[in-house]
Amino acid sequence: MDIGKKIKVLRAQKGISQQELADSINKTRTLISHIEVTSKVNYYTLTEIANAIDVTLAYFTEEPSNNKIVNEEKVEYASLAKKIEKLERENELLNEIIQNQKEIITQLKDKLTQ
């Protein structure tokens, strides 16, 4: 059985949807579907999937003739998450500045109409 079918079967046995698996490894449902259909997956993502569905990586790699593990660079998702958090905080600060500016404008309008 190829990698994609193994993932699909294990996921179904555990009652996990493609979306739930994708969410648990910070990937998209479309990617999980693609992996299940084509069995093409990079080593890092396969490791994440194995951990998420509680099997060893060897479970997927026992039959080398069916493997289509793609060599890709590991994406530093933890680093991206930190950058996202920083951007969200900066966005909050900018919104506070905008709100303060609106309050100042309102106060100035009030003074001008007095």
Secondary structure, 3 states (H helix, E strand, C coil): CCHHHHHHHHHHHCCCCHHHHHHHCCCCHHHHHHHHHHCEEEHHHHHHHHHHCCCCHHHHHCCHHHCEEECCCCCCHHHHHHHHHHHHHHHHHHHHHHHHHHHHHHHHHHHHHC
